Amino acid sequence: MALRSYLATEIALDHVDGLLTRREALQRLGLLGFTAVAASGVLSACADATPAPAAPSPAPAATPDYDVAAATARTEAITFPGGSGSMSGAFAAAQSPKGAVLVVHENRGLTDHIRAVTGRLAGDGYTALAPDLLSRAGGTAGAPDATAALGAISEADLVADLRSGLAELGRRASGATLGAVGFCFGGGMVWQLLNSGPTELAAAAPFYGPAPDSPAFTGAKAAVLGIFAEQDDRVNAGRDTLDRALTAAGVTHEFVTEPGAGHAFFNDTGQRYNPTAATDAYRRLLAWFGTHLG
């Protein structure tokens, strides 16, 4: 799925789910380059294609199943060389690292939630770095609309910045085996990274990320854990394509679909958070990294 189309659908789904007003959604689609007529068409098509849920979505838990404040406190803001200058990011060092993980954020940029995930991984033994892929646009904090700003950056440049993040992670965690995890847009970028040719990655875990167009995964050596949500037809439409391409490339992989969960179920700050699915997915993530990162 082309990046611009995916980001446009993210905006449309936020509108369908009541997270954005129609006016807000049209404004954001306009920032992505859609005309008013085209933007209205995107919203209508998404509304028509999205069935009413059979039951209310699970409400966010009062608190996630980890100490968010402690996890966030483990992170520090860093800068490092990127594809077109300095990049920023959140870094957390594990006391006795079992490996090191690149954390790729959602379409909202480097948020407090992603910082907490980065620190959470460090607390569980994996030194982690979350690069801000909006660094080219002045950073997440300076972008008027993160989704539109990401849509203005080419996929090639985004992959180059992820590779810069991997290089920095390798420098800061010298000798550690490298992995990657990404969520939504970030999950899609992990797929793009895997599809971009050989990397240092030994393991990867894209969470409900869209498949690249015609993936081949030539040169990919990472063991891949694909996390999907049962109620996420848009992303799940690419699952068979990913499976076939990984199999053809001889890449070790396993796909897991969390029952009863929708897109973005892992984000404990969002309305789609599903604590049961999130807990299970994180357990599986740690087990996968434990096997393939050491």
N, C-alpha and C positions, 0 to 999 in steps of 0.2 A: 504494500500500500504506500503510495507516495506520501511524503511527510506532510505536505500542505493539506492534502485531502484528509489525512488522519487528524491533524490538528483542528481542521474545520469541523469534523464530526465530533471531536471532543467538546467543542464549544456548543454544538447543536444538542448534544446529549445533556450537557449542563443545563441548557434551557428546558429540555423535555423533563428533566428531573426537578425543575423548579429552583435550581441554583443560580440561574441568571434570568433576568427579565428578557422579554423579546427585544427590547431596545438595546439592552446591554449586549445581547448575543449578536445583533445586527452590527453594532459598533465594532465588536471584536472581529467579526468576519470581514468587515470593511478594512480593518487594519491588516488583515491577511491578504488583501487585494481583491476581495469579492465585490462586485457591483451590488447595489441594493436589490436588484431583481434576482441575481444569482444567490445572494445570501438568503433571501426569503425562500428560494427554492430548496436550499440546503436544510433550512429549519423545517419546512413542510415535509420533505422526504424523510428526514430523521423521525419526525413525529409519526408519520404514517407507518414507518418500518419498526417502530418500537411498541411492542404489545404492552397493554396494561398489566402490571404485575399481578400474579395470582394471590399474593399476600403481601402485606407491608414489608418493606425492607427492614432487616434487623437494626434496631437502634444502637448507636455507639455505646459501648460500655462506659460506665462512670469513669473508670481508669483503665488504660491498657494493662497487659499482663507483664509489664516491666517498668522500671523506674525511669520515666522520661527525663526528669530533671537531672538525675545522675548520669544518664547516657549522654545528654546534651553537654553536661559539664566536662566530659572527657574530650570534647572536640576543641580544636583551635582553628582560627582563621589563618590561612596561608596563601602565599602567592608563589607561582612557579612559571617557568617558560612555557608558552603555548604556541600554537601554530602561527599566530600573527601578533605576538607580543605576550605580555604578562597575563596569566590566568589566575583566578582566585578559586578557593575551595575550602572545604572543611576537612580537617585531618584529625584522626584519633589513633594513638599508638596503643597497641595491646602490651600488657606487661610481659607476657611470655608468648609471643606470637606463634600460632600454628600455621599461619599463612597471611596473605594480605589481599584485600578486596577493594576493587573500584566500585563505588556506589553511584549509579546514574539516576538523576532525579526525574520527576514527572514534568509535564508541560508547564507547571507553575514555577519552575526554576528551583534554585537551592533554598528550600524552605526550612523552617525549624523542624518539621517532621523528618526531612532527609538528614538533617544534622543529628537528630536523635537516633535514627537508624544507623548512622555511621558510628556514633558512640556506643550503641548497643552491640554492634559487631565487635568493636574493640573490647568491650567487657566480656564477650564470649570467646576471646582469644584471637581475633583477626584484626590486625592493623588495617585501617580503612581510610580511604580518601574519596570524598565526593566533590568532583570538579564542578564549577559553575559554568555550564555551557552557554550562559548568557554573558560571559566575560567579554566577548567581542562586541557586545552591545552596551558595555558599561557595567555589567553585573545585574543580578536579579533585583537588587534593591533599587537600582536606577532605571529599570525598564518600566515604562508606563503600563505595558501589557506583556507579560512574559510569553504567552502563547504566540502572539503576533510577532514578537521579537525573535523567537525560535524559528518561526516560519520563514523569516527573512534570511536565515543562515542556511547555506547549502548543506546537504547531507555529507558531502565530501569534507567540508570544513568541520562539521560536527564530529565526524569520525577522526579527523586529524587531531582535534582537541582531546578526544578520548584517548588516543594514542599518546598524546603528551601527558595526560593524567596517568596512564600506565607507566610511562617512563619515570615520572616523579614518584609514583608509589614504589617502583622498584628501587629507586635511589634511597628512599627513606626507610624501606624495609629490605635492606640488602640481603640477598640470599633466600628470601621468602618466596614460596610458590604463589603465583598470582591468580586471582579469580575476579569475577565481576558479577554484579547483580543490578538490575534496573527495573523500574516500575512504570507501567503505562507507556508514555513516550520514551522513558528511559529503558523500558524493556525492549521497545522497538529499536532503540539505538544499540543495545547489546547485540541484537540480531544483526544489525548493520555492521557492527564491529567484527563479529564472527564471519560475516560475509565479505569482509574487505581484504582478506588475505591473511597470511600467517601473523600471529601475535604471540606474546609470551603467556597468554592465558592457558591455565591448566583446567579451569572449571568456570562455568558461567551459569547464571540462573535468571533468565528473563521472566519477569512477572507480567502476564497478560499484555505482552507487547506485540504490535502488528508485524506481520512477516514482510521482509523485503520483497520487491518485485523480482520474480524469477531467481530465488536464492540458489547458490551452488555450494557455498561454504568450502571453496577450494583452499586447502592449506590449513583449515581450522583443526586444532588439536585438542581444544577444550572439551571436557565432558560436560554436556549440557543438560540441565534440569529445567524443563519448561513448565511454568506454573500458569494454569488457566482457571477461569471462573465459569461455572456451569451456565450462568445467566449473562453471557457476554458473547452473543452471536457474532458481532462484528469482528472481534479478534479471533474467535474460534474458527471463523471461515478460512483462515490461513493455516490452521493446525496441520491438516493433511499435507499441504505443500511443504511445510517445514519438516515434517516427519520423513517425507520422501527424499528431500534434499539432504538431510542429515544422514539418512541411511545410505544414499548413493555415495556420499563423501566418506563413509566409514567412520562417522563421528559417534562416539558413545553418547547415548542420550536416553532420557526418560521424561515422559510427560505426565503431569498430575493435574486433574481437574477437581477443584474444590466444589463439592455439592452445595447447592443453595446459595452460592455467592455470586455477586455481580462484579462488574468492572471496578477496579480501584478498591477492592475489599481490604487490602492491607493497610491503607492509610487511616490510622486511628484518629486523625483530626477531621475526617470527612464524613459526610452523611451516608456513604456507601460502605462504611467500615463494617466488617463481619468478624467479630472477635474469634469465633470458632474456627473459621477458615484461616484467619491470620495466624492464630496460634499453631495450627497444623502446618501451614506453609513454612513458617519460620523454623519449626522443628525439622521439617524435611530439608530446608536449606542448610541448616547446621550439619545434618547428617551427610548431605552431599559434599559439602566443603570438608567435612571430617574425613571422608573417603578419598577425595581427589586433591585436596590441598595439604592434608597431613595434620 
